[in-house]
Amino acid sequence: MITVHHLNNSRSQRILWLLEELELPYEIKHYQRDPKTLLAPPELRRIHPLGKSPVITDGQLTLAESGAIIEYLADRYSNGRLLPAPGTPERLRSTYWLHYAEGSAMPPLLLKLVFQRLPRNPAPFFVKPLLRGIAGKVQRVFVDPQLKNHLAYLEGELAKAPWFGGEQFGAADIQMSFPVEAAASRAGLTAASHPRLWDFLQRIHARPAYRRALERGGPYSMVD
């Protein structure tokens, strides 16, 4: 039996979605973020030393990192339905997105979150204007141009094929769901600004397996 160590409002939601797409039996062990710090609870360190989610256990295997988990589950259980055969151009494309999502797309989205929250953190009143100024300048000069570039790139890629992996829905789309949802939450992605990315979101949210994962995992919203 596969167990998903599931942190609320986190990347582990897409692991539940993948398991629903695969129609595999699984168990969920729920963890809640600290309401003040939004960090994962220390109990997760008992499962994996980094204390982060997602983490799965499958028999004697304990595995962390979204991309590694998705590749492992899709390779082992999808019979080629969600992950193309090794050595094919389609597999290389899928592998690219499995790495790109966290390696390239998420860092500027995380910086956006940090600098959006910075002025809201407790600080002496005379420091607040300085924090706002620094946070605003970093976003304008560095973070926002990076996000603009990434969103334009992704919009262009979806002009080539309906899914990130190509003509068929697959593991790459599950992995890419989190950065695209994060961009809609905090980086200005709208139907007007990036219609193909917005359409991608509507299509994945309409999938029965996505909705079942929400029912199993509980309420899900992007941390902001």
Disulfide bonds with the S-S distance in Angstrom:
none
